[in-house]
Amino acid sequence: MSKWKLAWARITRRMWFRATLYGALGVVTALAGAFVKFLLPVGLAGKIGADSVGNILGILAASMLTVTTFSLSTMVSAYGSASSSATPRAARLLIEDTRAQGALATFIGAFLFSIVGLIALSTGIYGDSGRLVLFGATIVVIVLITVTLLRSIEQLSRFGRMGETVDLVERATRAAMQRRAEDPLLGGMHCLDALPADTQPIGARQVGYVEHIDTARLHALAEEHDLTVHVACQPGTFATPDRPLLHIQGQPDQELTEQLRAAISLADARTIENDPRYGLVVLTEIALRAMSPAINDPGTCIDVVGTCVRLLSGWAGKCAQGEMPEVKYPRVHVAPLDETDMFDDVFPLISREAATSLEVQVRLQKAYAALAASGYAPMRRSAHLHAGLSLDRALQHMDFAPDRKRLQEVAARENGVEPGAHGAAAPERS
């Protein structure tokens, strides 16, 4: 996703944007009758009954104000519920959910339509033909409100619930993975195994998270000044002044160095749009919160494990095809996402927090087996490694001998791992 597309997508997902757009559309619709009234024959309004449009608009304005207030309070409660029961990082996705914003914006637009229509009626700018146009527009708005209400009943009943929050994070993560899988090197060349000795590092001026890497801008500067750029970061990398973000082959001056540095956009927090690993981190946080002593919900943890398996299996399927996109920026070298890091974002933390839960540990072993069967070699190696680590960790913490035996049987059957193969051997217990 380009820098400008990312900025535009951010703006369009703001709650005020959709509400403002629908509100402006409602105002324009309400005033349309004053401009098109000359196209309708005189006297037609009385035959249809358009004189009653004022009463309808009054009822509509009062009801829409109430519905808007109720919907907004429900959404705010859902944000708080998601932050406390799932993770605060998921609340941002709920706020940016276009389905909920669409319902609220429709109600605000209908309210403004009614208010502006009543004001215009009181000034007498419509005339008989204009009232007929307003009457027709009111009927259309009522139909739109009815459809929106019917859809929002089901939506608001699930909004902010744990399952809905997990699904929302999964959709956002899958979209980010899809974009990165289609362009794994961000249009550049594959990174070198070892950096050339004549490179010089460029770090950030401030502390933050890498939000976007403008490889097109980096390539344009490299072409102009005969440079080769080696990108040493990924979207989501924690940037500090002493951590190189770029390694440059060439002799950039101070001004050029600042231009190269400006091609790396930083933010105060990570976002999922260009950083699919962050989506996995958010899902893991939900699982960890579910396994905390205060909540103790293995079912949600198991659901998150299944969600991560779906996402990683989809990633493996895309990568296993081996189709590399066309190199657009040959002077820019970029590293692909590392599947080992993806596994480290998810499974060690869940395995640690659920070390005493036989149900979660059994599901983890089956998850590793499913990922190993994906046919993608890096995924298979990571799955086998983490299967052994999870087994060793669980055997260190489980006190009940039949549970340990059951887990060992599952691990041996699903992944062919034995205790102690990837870590410390399980202690003897009496």
RAMO-V617045 format. One record per run of one state. SS is the DSSP state (@ for helix, = for strand, . for the rest). FROM is the first residue (numbers start at 0). LEN is the number of residues. If there is no record, write none. Layout:
BEGIN
ss,from,len
SS,FROM,LEN
SS,FROM,LEN
END
This chain:
BEGIN
ss,from,len
.,0,2
@,2,10
.,12,2
@,14,25
.,39,4
@,43,5
.,48,1
@,49,36
.,85,2
@,87,8
.,95,2
@,97,26
.,123,3
@,126,32
.,158,3
@,161,21
.,182,5
=,187,3
.,190,8
=,198,5
.,203,4
=,207,6
.,213,1
@,214,11
.,225,2
=,227,4
.,231,6
=,237,2
.,239,4
=,243,6
.,249,4
@,253,9
.,262,1
=,263,4
.,267,8
@,275,15
.,290,7
@,297,23
.,320,8
=,328,6
.,334,4
@,338,15
.,353,4
@,357,15
.,372,4
@,376,21
.,397,3
@,400,15
.,415,15
END
